[in-house]
Amino acid sequence: MTDWEWPPDEISGPGEDSKPAARGQGTRASAPVPRPDQPMAGVPIAVPAPQAGIPLAGPQPVAGGADLTATMPVPLPPRGQSSVPVPLPPTAVPVQPHSAPIPLPQTGSAPIPAPPVPAPQSGAIPAPPQRPADQQGGLPPVPAPPATPAPQRPPVTAVPPPQTAPGVWPVASQQNPHVPPLPPMPATPTPQQAPQFGNPQQPTAAGEVYLPTAEEFARRRAQRPADPVAHMGIQAALRKTTFGLVNLSPGQREQEVRRATDLVRRNFGGLRQITVVNPKGGAGKTVAVLLLAMTFGRKRGGYVLAWDNNETQGTLGMRSQQDFHSRTVRDLLRDLHQFQGAQSRVGDLSQYVRAQGDGMFEVLASDESATAGEMLTAHAFAEIREVVSRFYKLIMVDTGNNVRAENWQAAIDATDQLVVTMSARNDSAETAARMLDHLEQTGRSRLVRQAVTIVSLPPSRRELDIPAIERHFAARTRAVLIAPYERMLDSGEPIDYARLSEESQDAWLRIAASVAEGL
């Protein structure tokens, strides 16, 4: 009997070895069983309690944070072979059988005792009990301490800083922890770097961020012009015959007409007065007033008045279309008290002005009688102008031949745009030049510099020095324009505006556009 075997009588009991074994039954062999004082591989062992004053070997810190006290699982030896004792680590506590386990301190939980070693039964070696999954690696793991929740901060509401300009706020400072910092500011933008709507936060000078405004958003409508469509010439004919499949751009003539029309139709910002002057009779003042009023009236849709401010007898009423009445400016001056209060209406004024039909303007004629009473004064002119300015936006004033008359001087003082007319003759041009000298001498040089000169051509240009006239007045006035000869205008009859030639209509449209530039 070896040191590792128990006596047969202790395993099988007394007297059993003398009995013969039955056929088919195996005999109980005396299997080698480990002694109780030796550790069994894979079976947890009870460790005796530490004695006072003896320090225990605890976990040793090593590189990488590994725990040297954790034991690795050791495979069981095959049955029928003797078990080899497993050497313990040098830092482990000596094992003593049948001792109480060493309690391990754990944070937040009670110590888990090691399971007891079952007693060996006869005839077989019991398999070691299976450990839970969390104890397969040796000592039970120490759970991590519960996470301490971070302190909750009260919500911070960002208050926008005050505006430094309409649509501009200062950039948040880096010292404020609740406002995220903005990207660095570039250099001061040049005037060419206009703000774009696609990038609302554009930095500006002095650490500010540009924010678009509603006015800029609404201004995009003016920056989006409509596609041009031809309405004149062969371009318009092709567009109509092909039902829009061939859409050519407007020609040069149509583009010029459109530019001139836009100038005539633009808003002038209030009442404007255009005064036509030349002391010489027959210089084309009356025709110029009627054709300018017709052009502005047709393009602007009305609210245009042609007023004959002749001090005695004028011809504006004779050259214009006749109406159902023949009242003149003197009748209006007599009944002027009816328009002094707030009850005056534009319909009441129609009894004193003459409508011009398709010309789309009205005419206030002067006294057509050669035996009229006293001449109009500056005060009378001011009173009449104050009444008609309530109902019209544009007033064309035809003047007489006496530059010393009070109403002539009053009309010049109320003028916004001066128009000088003349025929292409030497006497008419010289009279106009002397009148400009008179205006400059009386402190009206601004009117002279901004004036528009109109030269009406006769049927024949022979023996006329038109270039000399153009050079002289181009040096003294803002523009010099040529009005072509029109036979109907030279007849002295009332003007039929529908019979004007296309050349005359285009010429007077250019003249009206040049006049409108000064308004």
C-alpha positions as CSV (number, residue, x, y, z in Angstrom):
1,M,0.0,0.0,0.0
2,T,1.3,3.3,-1.1
3,D,1.0,6.6,0.6
4,W,-1.7,7.7,-1.8
5,E,-4.1,4.6,-1.3
6,W,-6.5,3.9,1.5
7,P,-6.7,0.3,3.1
8,P,-9.3,-1.9,1.2
9,D,-11.3,-2.4,4.4
10,E,-11.9,1.3,4.7
11,I,-13.2,1.6,1.1
12,S,-15.2,-1.6,0.5
13,G,-16.0,-2.5,4.1
14,P,-15.1,-5.6,6.2
15,G,-15.7,-9.1,4.8
16,E,-16.6,-8.0,1.3
17,D,-13.3,-9.1,-0.3
18,S,-14.0,-12.8,0.6
19,K,-17.2,-12.9,-1.3
20,P,-16.9,-14.0,-5.0
21,A,-17.9,-11.4,-7.5
22,A,-21.0,-12.1,-9.5
23,R,-20.7,-12.6,-13.2
24,G,-21.2,-9.4,-15.1
25,Q,-20.5,-7.2,-12.1
26,G,-17.3,-5.2,-11.9
27,T,-15.2,-5.2,-8.8
28,R,-14.6,-2.1,-7.0
29,A,-11.1,-1.1,-7.5
30,S,-9.2,0.9,-5.0
31,A,-8.8,4.1,-7.0
32,P,-6.1,6.5,-5.8
33,V,-7.8,9.4,-4.0
34,P,-5.9,12.5,-3.0
35,R,-5.4,13.0,0.6
36,P,-7.4,15.6,2.4
37,D,-4.3,17.6,3.2
38,Q,-3.4,18.0,-0.5
39,P,-5.2,20.5,-2.8
40,M,-7.2,19.1,-5.7
41,A,-6.9,20.7,-9.1
42,G,-9.8,22.8,-10.1
43,V,-11.5,22.6,-6.7
44,P,-11.7,25.8,-4.6
45,I,-9.9,25.5,-1.3
46,A,-10.7,27.0,2.0
47,V,-8.0,29.3,3.2
48,P,-7.4,29.6,7.0
49,A,-8.0,32.9,8.6
50,P,-5.0,35.1,8.8
51,Q,-3.3,35.4,12.2
52,A,-2.9,38.6,13.8
53,G,0.3,40.4,12.9
54,I,0.9,38.5,9.7
55,P,0.4,40.6,6.6
56,L,-1.3,39.1,3.6
57,A,0.1,39.3,0.2
58,G,-2.3,41.6,-1.7
59,P,-2.5,42.4,-5.3
60,Q,0.8,43.7,-6.7
61,P,0.7,46.4,-9.3
62,V,2.4,45.3,-12.4
63,A,2.8,46.9,-15.8
64,G,-0.5,46.9,-17.8
65,G,-2.7,46.7,-14.7
66,A,-2.8,42.8,-14.4
67,D,-3.6,41.2,-11.1
68,L,-1.1,38.5,-10.1
69,T,-3.5,37.0,-7.5
70,A,-5.9,35.8,-10.2
71,T,-5.4,32.1,-10.7
72,M,-5.7,30.6,-14.1
73,P,-8.0,27.5,-14.5
74,V,-5.9,24.3,-14.4
75,P,-7.2,21.3,-16.4
76,L,-8.0,18.1,-14.5
77,P,-5.7,15.1,-14.9
78,P,-7.2,12.0,-16.7
79,R,-8.8,9.4,-14.6
80,G,-6.7,6.5,-13.6
81,Q,-3.6,8.7,-13.2
82,S,-2.3,10.1,-10.1
83,S,-2.8,13.8,-9.5
84,V,0.2,16.0,-9.4
85,P,0.1,18.8,-6.9
86,V,-0.1,22.2,-8.5
87,P,2.6,24.5,-7.3
88,L,1.3,27.7,-5.7
89,P,2.6,31.1,-6.6
90,P,5.2,32.4,-4.3
91,T,3.0,35.2,-3.1
92,A,0.1,32.9,-2.2
93,V,-0.7,32.1,1.4
94,P,0.1,28.4,2.5
95,V,-3.0,26.3,2.2
96,Q,-4.2,24.3,5.3
97,P,-7.0,21.8,4.9
98,H,-10.3,22.2,6.6
99,S,-9.8,25.8,7.4
100,A,-12.2,28.7,7.3
101,P,-12.0,30.9,4.2
102,I,-10.3,34.3,4.3
103,P,-12.9,36.9,3.9
104,L,-12.0,39.5,1.2
105,P,-13.2,43.0,1.7
106,Q,-15.5,44.2,-1.1
107,T,-17.0,47.6,-1.6
108,G,-20.7,47.7,-1.4
109,S,-21.4,43.9,-1.0
110,A,-21.0,41.1,1.5
111,P,-18.1,38.6,1.2
112,I,-18.9,35.5,-0.9
113,P,-17.7,32.3,1.0
114,A,-16.0,29.6,-0.9
115,P,-18.2,26.5,-1.5
116,P,-17.3,23.5,0.8
117,V,-15.4,20.6,-0.4
118,P,-17.7,17.6,-0.8
119,A,-16.8,14.3,0.9
120,P,-15.6,11.6,-1.5
121,Q,-18.0,8.8,-2.1
122,S,-17.1,5.2,-2.6
123,G,-16.5,3.9,-6.0
124,A,-16.1,7.2,-8.0
125,I,-14.4,10.5,-7.8
126,P,-17.0,13.3,-7.8
127,A,-16.5,15.9,-10.5
128,P,-15.8,19.3,-9.1
129,P,-18.9,21.6,-9.1
130,Q,-19.1,24.2,-11.8
131,R,-18.5,27.8,-10.8
132,P,-20.6,30.6,-12.0
133,A,-19.3,32.5,-15.1
134,D,-18.1,35.4,-13.0
135,Q,-15.9,33.1,-10.8
136,Q,-14.2,31.0,-13.5
137,G,-11.1,33.1,-13.4
138,G,-10.2,32.7,-9.7
139,L,-11.1,35.3,-7.1
140,P,-14.5,37.0,-7.6
141,P,-14.1,40.4,-9.4
142,V,-14.6,43.5,-7.4
143,P,-17.4,45.6,-8.9
144,A,-16.6,49.1,-9.9
145,P,-18.0,51.9,-7.6
146,P,-21.2,53.4,-8.8
147,A,-20.8,56.4,-11.1
148,T,-21.4,59.7,-9.4
149,P,-23.8,61.9,-11.6
150,A,-22.4,65.2,-12.7
151,P,-24.0,68.3,-11.1
152,Q,-26.8,69.7,-13.2
153,R,-26.3,73.2,-14.4
154,P,-29.3,75.5,-14.7
155,P,-30.2,76.3,-18.4
156,V,-28.6,79.5,-19.7
157,T,-30.7,81.6,-22.0
158,A,-28.5,83.6,-24.4
159,V,-29.6,87.2,-24.5
160,P,-28.8,88.9,-27.9
161,P,-26.5,91.9,-27.5
162,P,-27.9,95.4,-28.5
163,Q,-27.7,96.3,-32.1
164,T,-25.0,98.8,-33.1
165,A,-26.6,99.5,-36.5
166,P,-29.8,98.3,-38.4
167,G,-29.3,94.6,-39.0
168,V,-25.8,94.5,-37.2
169,W,-25.0,92.8,-33.9
170,P,-21.6,92.7,-32.1
171,V,-19.8,89.4,-32.0
172,A,-19.9,87.5,-28.7
173,S,-16.8,87.7,-26.6
174,Q,-14.6,84.7,-25.9
175,Q,-15.0,85.3,-22.2
176,N,-18.7,84.2,-22.3
177,P,-18.6,80.4,-21.8
178,H,-22.3,80.0,-22.8
179,V,-22.0,81.6,-26.3
180,P,-19.9,79.7,-28.9
181,P,-17.1,81.7,-30.5
182,L,-17.5,82.9,-34.0
183,P,-14.9,82.3,-36.7
184,P,-12.1,84.9,-37.1
185,M,-13.0,88.1,-38.8
186,P,-11.5,88.8,-42.2
187,A,-10.2,92.2,-43.2
188,T,-12.5,95.2,-43.6
189,P,-14.6,94.5,-46.7
190,T,-14.2,96.9,-49.7
191,P,-17.2,98.7,-51.2
192,Q,-17.2,96.2,-54.0
193,Q,-17.9,93.4,-51.5
194,A,-21.7,93.8,-51.3
195,P,-23.5,91.5,-48.9
196,Q,-25.0,88.4,-50.6
197,F,-28.3,86.9,-49.5
198,G,-27.0,83.3,-49.7
199,N,-24.5,84.0,-46.8
200,P,-26.3,85.9,-44.1
201,Q,-23.5,86.0,-41.5
202,Q,-20.8,88.0,-43.1
203,P,-18.2,89.7,-40.8
204,T,-17.7,93.4,-41.0
205,A,-15.4,95.9,-39.4
206,A,-15.1,96.5,-35.7
207,G,-15.9,92.8,-34.8
208,E,-19.5,92.8,-36.0
209,V,-21.6,90.3,-38.0
210,Y,-23.7,91.5,-40.9
211,L,-27.3,90.3,-40.9
212,P,-29.6,91.0,-43.9
213,T,-32.7,93.1,-43.5
214,A,-36.2,92.9,-45.0
215,E,-35.4,95.9,-47.2
216,E,-32.6,94.0,-48.9
217,F,-34.8,91.0,-49.3
218,A,-37.5,93.0,-51.0
219,R,-34.9,94.8,-53.2
220,R,-34.3,91.6,-55.1
221,R,-37.4,92.3,-57.2
222,A,-35.7,95.4,-58.7
223,Q,-32.6,93.4,-59.4
224,R,-34.4,90.9,-61.6
225,P,-35.3,92.5,-65.0
226,A,-37.8,90.8,-67.2
227,D,-36.6,89.2,-70.4
228,P,-36.9,91.6,-73.3
229,V,-39.6,90.8,-75.9
230,A,-39.5,92.5,-79.3
231,H,-42.6,94.5,-80.2
232,M,-41.3,96.5,-83.2
233,G,-39.7,95.6,-86.5
234,I,-38.9,92.2,-88.1
235,Q,-38.1,90.7,-84.7
236,A,-41.7,91.2,-83.6
237,A,-43.1,89.9,-86.9
238,L,-41.0,86.7,-86.5
239,R,-42.2,86.2,-83.0
240,K,-45.8,86.5,-83.9
241,T,-45.7,84.3,-87.0
242,T,-43.9,81.5,-85.2
243,F,-46.1,81.8,-82.1
244,G,-43.1,82.6,-79.9
245,L,-40.9,79.8,-81.1
246,V,-38.5,82.4,-82.6
247,N,-38.0,85.1,-80.0
248,L,-35.3,87.5,-81.1
249,S,-34.0,90.4,-79.0
250,P,-35.4,93.9,-79.7
251,G,-33.6,95.9,-82.4
252,Q,-31.5,99.0,-81.8
253,R,-34.4,101.4,-82.5
254,E,-36.7,99.6,-80.2
255,Q,-34.1,99.6,-77.4
256,E,-33.6,103.4,-77.8
257,V,-37.4,103.9,-77.6
258,R,-37.6,101.8,-74.5
259,R,-34.8,103.7,-72.8
260,A,-36.4,107.1,-73.6
261,T,-39.9,105.9,-72.5
262,D,-38.4,104.7,-69.1
263,L,-37.0,108.2,-68.6
264,V,-40.3,109.9,-69.3
265,R,-42.3,107.5,-67.1
266,R,-40.1,107.6,-64.1
267,N,-41.3,109.2,-60.8
268,F,-40.2,112.8,-60.4
269,G,-40.9,112.9,-56.7
270,G,-43.4,115.8,-56.8
271,L,-44.9,118.6,-58.9
272,R,-42.6,119.7,-61.8
273,Q,-42.8,122.7,-64.1
274,I,-41.3,122.9,-67.5
275,T,-41.1,126.4,-69.0
276,V,-40.6,127.0,-72.8
277,V,-39.0,130.4,-73.6
278,N,-37.9,132.6,-76.5
279,P,-38.7,136.3,-76.9
280,K,-38.9,136.0,-80.7
281,G,-42.3,135.2,-82.1
282,G,-42.5,132.2,-84.4
283,A,-39.7,130.4,-82.6
284,G,-41.8,127.2,-82.1
285,K,-42.7,127.7,-78.4
286,T,-46.4,126.8,-78.8
287,V,-45.7,123.7,-80.9
288,A,-43.0,122.5,-78.5
289,V,-45.4,122.9,-75.5
290,L,-48.2,120.9,-77.2
291,L,-45.9,118.1,-78.4
292,L,-44.0,117.8,-75.1
293,A,-47.4,117.6,-73.2
294,M,-48.6,115.0,-75.7
295,T,-45.5,112.8,-75.3
296,F,-45.5,113.0,-71.5
297,G,-49.3,112.5,-71.4
298,R,-49.3,109.5,-73.6
299,K,-46.3,107.8,-71.8
300,R,-47.3,108.7,-68.3
301,G,-51.1,108.3,-68.6
302,G,-52.3,111.9,-68.0
303,Y,-52.1,114.4,-65.2
304,V,-50.3,116.8,-67.6
305,L,-51.4,120.5,-68.1
306,A,-50.3,122.8,-70.9
307,W,-50.7,126.4,-69.7
308,D,-50.5,129.5,-71.9
309,N,-48.9,132.2,-69.7
310,N,-48.9,134.9,-72.3
311,E,-49.3,138.3,-70.8
312,T,-51.9,139.4,-73.5
313,Q,-53.1,137.2,-76.4
314,G,-51.7,133.7,-76.9
315,T,-52.1,131.0,-79.5
316,L,-52.0,127.9,-77.4
317,G,-55.8,127.6,-77.4
318,M,-55.8,128.0,-81.2
319,R,-53.3,125.2,-82.0
320,S,-54.8,122.7,-79.5
321,Q,-58.0,120.6,-79.9
322,Q,-61.2,122.5,-79.2
323,D,-63.6,121.5,-76.4
324,F,-67.2,122.1,-75.5
325,H,-66.3,125.4,-73.9
326,S,-64.1,128.4,-74.7
327,R,-63.2,129.5,-71.2
328,T,-59.7,130.8,-70.6
329,V,-57.3,131.6,-67.8
330,R,-59.1,134.9,-67.0
331,D,-62.3,133.0,-66.3
332,L,-60.4,130.8,-63.9
333,L,-58.9,133.8,-62.3
334,R,-62.4,135.3,-61.8
335,D,-63.7,132.2,-60.2
336,L,-60.6,131.4,-58.2
337,H,-62.4,131.7,-54.9
338,Q,-64.4,128.5,-55.6
339,F,-61.1,126.6,-55.3
340,Q,-59.8,128.2,-52.2
341,G,-61.2,125.7,-49.7
342,A,-60.8,122.0,-49.3
343,Q,-64.0,121.3,-51.2
344,S,-62.4,121.9,-54.6
345,R,-62.5,118.9,-57.0
346,V,-60.7,118.0,-60.2
347,G,-64.1,117.7,-61.9
348,D,-64.8,121.4,-61.2
349,L,-61.6,122.4,-62.9
350,S,-62.6,120.7,-66.1
351,Q,-64.9,123.7,-66.8
352,Y,-61.8,125.8,-67.5
353,V,-59.4,123.4,-69.2
354,R,-59.7,121.8,-72.6
355,A,-59.2,118.1,-73.0
356,Q,-57.0,116.9,-75.8
357,G,-58.4,113.5,-76.5
358,D,-55.8,110.9,-77.5
359,G,-53.1,113.5,-76.5
360,M,-54.0,112.6,-72.9
361,F,-53.4,116.1,-71.4
362,E,-55.4,119.4,-70.8
363,V,-54.9,122.9,-72.1
364,L,-55.4,126.1,-70.0
365,A,-55.6,128.7,-72.7
366,S,-54.9,132.5,-72.4
367,D,-57.2,135.3,-73.4
368,E,-57.8,135.1,-77.1
369,S,-59.2,138.7,-77.3
370,A,-57.0,141.5,-78.5
371,T,-59.0,144.0,-76.4
372,A,-58.5,142.2,-73.1
373,G,-58.1,144.0,-69.8
374,E,-55.0,144.4,-67.7
375,M,-52.0,142.1,-68.0
376,L,-51.5,139.1,-65.7
377,T,-49.4,139.9,-62.6
378,A,-46.9,137.8,-60.7
379,H,-49.5,137.4,-57.9
380,A,-52.2,136.1,-60.3
381,F,-49.7,133.6,-61.7
382,A,-48.9,132.3,-58.2
383,E,-52.6,131.9,-57.3
384,I,-53.4,130.0,-60.5
385,R,-50.4,127.8,-60.1
386,E,-51.4,127.0,-56.5
387,V,-54.8,125.7,-57.7
388,V,-53.7,123.7,-60.7
389,S,-50.8,122.1,-58.8
390,R,-53.4,120.2,-56.7
391,F,-54.7,118.2,-59.7
392,Y,-51.6,117.8,-62.0
393,K,-48.2,116.3,-61.6
394,L,-46.5,118.0,-64.6
395,I,-47.2,121.6,-65.9
396,M,-45.9,122.9,-69.3
397,V,-45.8,126.7,-69.4
398,D,-45.9,128.6,-72.6
399,T,-44.5,132.2,-72.2
400,G,-44.9,135.4,-74.1
401,N,-42.4,137.7,-75.8
402,N,-41.9,140.3,-73.0
403,V,-39.1,139.2,-70.7
404,R,-39.8,142.2,-68.4
405,A,-43.5,141.1,-67.7
406,E,-44.3,140.1,-64.2
407,N,-45.9,136.8,-65.1
408,W,-42.9,136.0,-67.3
409,Q,-40.5,136.6,-64.4
410,A,-42.8,134.6,-62.1
411,A,-42.9,131.6,-64.4
412,I,-39.1,131.6,-64.6
413,D,-38.8,131.7,-60.8
414,A,-41.0,128.6,-60.5
415,T,-39.3,126.7,-63.3
416,D,-37.7,123.3,-62.7
417,Q,-36.6,122.7,-66.3
418,L,-36.0,125.4,-68.9
419,V,-36.5,124.7,-72.6
420,V,-35.2,127.1,-75.2
421,T,-36.8,126.9,-78.6
422,M,-35.8,128.5,-81.9
423,S,-36.0,128.0,-85.6
424,A,-32.9,127.3,-87.6
425,R,-32.6,131.0,-88.6
426,N,-30.0,133.5,-87.5
427,D,-32.5,136.0,-86.0
428,S,-34.3,133.4,-83.9
429,A,-31.0,131.9,-82.6
430,E,-29.6,135.4,-81.7
431,T,-32.7,136.4,-79.8
432,A,-32.5,133.2,-77.7
433,A,-28.8,133.8,-77.0
434,R,-29.5,137.4,-75.7
435,M,-32.3,136.0,-73.5
436,L,-29.7,133.5,-72.0
437,D,-27.5,136.5,-71.2
438,H,-30.4,138.2,-69.4
439,L,-31.0,135.1,-67.3
440,E,-27.4,134.8,-66.4
441,Q,-27.2,138.4,-65.4
442,T,-30.2,138.1,-63.1
443,G,-28.7,135.2,-61.2
444,R,-30.3,132.3,-63.0
445,S,-27.2,130.7,-64.3
446,R,-28.2,127.2,-63.0
447,L,-31.4,127.2,-65.2
448,V,-29.2,128.2,-68.2
449,R,-26.7,125.4,-67.6
450,Q,-29.4,122.8,-67.2
451,A,-31.6,124.0,-70.1
452,V,-32.4,122.0,-73.2
453,T,-32.3,123.6,-76.6
454,I,-34.6,122.6,-79.4
455,V,-33.9,123.6,-83.0
456,S,-36.8,123.3,-85.4
457,L,-35.8,122.6,-89.0
458,P,-37.4,124.5,-91.9
459,P,-38.4,122.7,-95.1
460,S,-35.1,123.7,-96.7
461,R,-31.7,123.9,-95.1
462,R,-30.1,126.0,-97.8
463,E,-28.2,129.1,-96.6
464,L,-28.5,128.0,-92.9
465,D,-25.6,127.6,-90.6
466,I,-27.0,124.9,-88.3
467,P,-23.7,123.6,-87.0
468,A,-22.8,127.1,-85.7
469,I,-26.1,127.2,-83.8
470,E,-25.5,123.8,-82.3
471,R,-21.9,124.7,-81.2
472,H,-23.0,127.9,-79.5
473,F,-25.9,126.5,-77.5
474,A,-24.1,123.2,-76.8
475,A,-21.5,125.3,-74.9
476,R,-24.1,127.1,-72.9
477,T,-26.9,124.5,-72.3
478,R,-27.1,120.9,-71.3
479,A,-28.3,119.4,-74.6
480,V,-29.2,120.5,-78.1
481,L,-31.7,118.5,-80.1
482,I,-33.1,118.7,-83.6
483,A,-36.8,118.6,-84.3
484,P,-37.6,117.5,-87.9
485,Y,-39.8,119.4,-90.2
486,E,-43.5,118.4,-90.1
487,R,-45.8,119.9,-92.8
488,M,-48.9,119.6,-90.6
489,L,-47.2,121.6,-87.9
490,D,-46.2,124.3,-90.3
491,S,-49.8,124.9,-91.4
492,G,-50.9,126.8,-88.3
493,E,-54.1,124.6,-87.8
494,P,-55.0,122.7,-84.6
495,I,-52.6,119.8,-84.3
496,D,-53.9,116.3,-85.0
497,Y,-51.7,114.2,-82.8
498,A,-52.6,110.9,-84.6
499,R,-51.3,112.3,-87.9
500,L,-47.8,112.9,-86.7
501,S,-45.2,111.0,-88.6
502,E,-43.2,108.2,-87.0
503,E,-40.0,110.3,-87.4
504,S,-41.5,113.2,-85.5
505,Q,-42.9,111.0,-82.7
506,D,-39.5,109.4,-82.2
507,A,-37.7,112.8,-82.3
508,W,-40.1,114.3,-79.7
509,L,-39.7,111.2,-77.5
510,R,-36.0,111.8,-77.4
511,I,-36.5,115.4,-76.6
512,A,-38.9,114.6,-73.8
513,A,-36.5,112.0,-72.4
514,S,-33.7,114.7,-72.4
515,V,-36.1,117.1,-70.6
516,A,-37.0,114.4,-68.1
517,E,-33.4,113.9,-67.1
518,G,-33.4,117.4,-65.6
519,L,-36.5,116.8,-63.5
